[in-house]
Amino acid sequence: METFEVTVEPDLSNGGPYLEDLPEKFVTQADTALEVQINAIDSENDPIRYAAFAEFEDEITVDIDED
C-alpha cells in the first residue's frame, strides 16, 4: 500500500462557455423550416449570449426563443 498527499486548489479563472455537441450538418428540404436547439454550458453559471450568422444572410431567417 502506498500513501500520498493531494492538494486541491480552486480554479480561479473564468472559463468561457461552450456549446454542447451538435450534429456535423443539418439538412432540410427547400422551403421547409429547420428547427435547431443549441445548448451552451458555463461552469460558473454566468449569463450566456447567443448569436447566429449565415453564409447567405438573404436566404435565412433566425428566430431566438429564450426558453
One Martini backbone bead per residue (centre of mass of N, CA, C, O) as a GRO file, in nm:
protein
   67
    1MET     BB    1   0.097   0.036   0.022
    2GLU     BB    2   0.031   0.372  -0.076
    3THR     BB    3   0.117   0.705   0.024
    4PHE     BB    4  -0.050   1.026  -0.038
    5GLU     BB    5  -0.067   1.371  -0.129
    6VAL     BB    6  -0.342   1.605  -0.185
    7THR     BB    7  -0.388   1.914  -0.361
    8VAL     BB    8  -0.665   2.138  -0.367
    9GLU     BB    9  -0.752   2.388  -0.607
   10PRO     BB   10  -0.905   2.645  -0.718
   11ASP     BB   11  -1.063   2.773  -1.003
   12LEU     BB   12  -1.009   3.121  -1.080
   13SER     BB   13  -1.099   3.106  -1.354
   14ASN     BB   14  -1.285   3.228  -1.640
   15GLY     BB   15  -1.454   3.029  -1.816
   16GLY     BB   16  -1.589   2.960  -2.100
   17PRO     BB   17  -1.828   2.881  -2.287
   18TYR     BB   18  -2.008   2.592  -2.426
   19LEU     BB   19  -2.104   2.369  -2.659
   20GLU     BB   20  -2.286   2.134  -2.731
   21ASP     BB   21  -2.326   1.888  -2.921
   22LEU     BB   22  -2.336   1.868  -3.277
   23PRO     BB   23  -2.413   1.815  -3.567
   24GLU     BB   24  -2.239   1.827  -3.858
   25LYS     BB   25  -2.530   1.851  -4.005
   26PHE     BB   26  -2.798   2.016  -4.175
   27VAL     BB   27  -3.118   1.900  -4.315
   28THR     BB   28  -3.338   2.028  -4.579
   29GLN     BB   29  -3.590   2.133  -4.749
   30ALA     BB   30  -3.716   2.334  -4.950
   31ASP     BB   31  -3.920   2.547  -4.779
   32THR     BB   32  -3.815   2.426  -4.495
   33ALA     BB   33  -3.808   2.417  -4.179
   34LEU     BB   34  -3.544   2.455  -3.927
   35GLU     BB   35  -3.491   2.313  -3.610
   36VAL     BB   36  -3.254   2.433  -3.357
   37GLN     BB   37  -3.091   2.320  -3.071
   38ILE     BB   38  -2.896   2.526  -2.848
   39ASN     BB   39  -2.645   2.442  -2.607
   40ALA     BB   40  -2.505   2.592  -2.318
   41ILE     BB   41  -2.210   2.606  -2.100
   42ASP     BB   42  -2.141   2.738  -1.764
   43SER     BB   43  -1.950   2.678  -1.485
   44GLU     BB   44  -2.036   2.976  -1.348
   45ASN     BB   45  -2.329   3.071  -1.445
   46ASP     BB   46  -2.317   3.260  -1.663
   47PRO     BB   47  -2.430   3.443  -1.889
   48ILE     BB   48  -2.564   3.374  -2.217
   49ARG     BB   49  -2.482   3.444  -2.554
   50TYR     BB   50  -2.636   3.460  -2.872
   51ALA     BB   51  -2.538   3.393  -3.218
   52ALA     BB   52  -2.631   3.432  -3.569
   53PHE     BB   53  -2.501   3.301  -3.880
   54ALA     BB   54  -2.485   3.346  -4.241
   55GLU     BB   55  -2.371   3.307  -4.554
   56PHE     BB   56  -2.682   3.364  -4.666
   57GLU     BB   57  -2.870   3.608  -4.534
   58ASP     BB   58  -3.107   3.627  -4.760
   59GLU     BB   59  -3.182   3.293  -4.689
   60ILE     BB   60  -3.237   3.368  -4.375
   61THR     BB   61  -3.405   3.288  -4.062
   62VAL     BB   62  -3.393   3.410  -3.719
   63ASP     BB   63  -3.512   3.262  -3.416
   64ILE     BB   64  -3.534   3.341  -3.066
   65ASP     BB   65  -3.574   3.126  -2.787
   66GLU     BB   66  -3.566   3.180  -2.424
   67ASP     BB   67  -3.604   2.882  -2.286
   0.00000   0.00000   0.00000
